[in-house]
Amino acid sequence: MLARVAENLYWMGRHIERADFCTRYLGVQFFTSLAGPMSGHKDFILRSILYVSGSSFNTEAPLTEQDVWQTVIFNPLNPNSIFNSINHGRENARSIRNTISSELWEAINKWYLFCKQRSHEDFTSSDLFWFSEHMVSHIALVKSNMVNTILHDDVWHFLNVGLSLERTLQILKIIRSKISDISILSDSGAIESLKLYQWSVMLRSVGAYDVHQTINKATLMSNETIFKLIFSNDMFPRSTRFSTRKIYTHLSKISVNSEPVQSFTSGFKDKMDAFNTFSDFSNEDAVIQHIEDMEKWLLESHTIIQDLFFLKV
């Protein structure tokens, strides 16, 4: 496979997953801000949405909902907007149309056109539910075609390395953000109702709320039950354990058998196994350090992947 093709597949997976998580987080955050416990903290929630999306903003200036939607969803000048993630993913797909299926290309293109058409209209908070529902449908169609309409060869492996790496990074970013939000909103956990409510928001943001309730029927929600699910559950697709193992699985199946690639893959597994033994779920400082260490490792892994597979003369 050409290095250019592999790189486009990798980044296509990353941009698709980034748009998916940003869309999910935005919707969950905003709609939960309308509920009783959070109704007086809307400005704080809007800033949290901007922070997690990676969008720059003036921390001193007042925010309006419309400004946030334009910045986070549509702004073509914001490199981290949802529209830009979709656009970049589409450009990656367009440049390798002969490598992916026509069904996958058409699903990505329809998703892009849907978002582009909305960006030229006035968008208000009353449109957000309808927009979010349609975005979820488009994302589901794209991911279904990824699974079902391309060969599960190197195309599939590079696509999933990018997708799974981005998923892990987004999960870590959301958890870290919510730990900070909870500390501020609940007076370092003193206001138990706000603390628990924000934990439920975090779980919904990563699609883990129902899973958490299912496996903890006889246990009250706590830091420990949440962190155990998000970090250590090997059957939940959005746990860091599951996602990092998926990165390793796809890396190990790429048909490049050079010594540097084998060395990196072996080292990745060793690091992954070490991180996945983390169990100090009751110690918030240890959890934060664990998140920071994992983020550093994954970003270093991204750099090595680029050097090994993509930077070809």
Beta strands, then each sheet from edge to edge (+ up, - down):
end
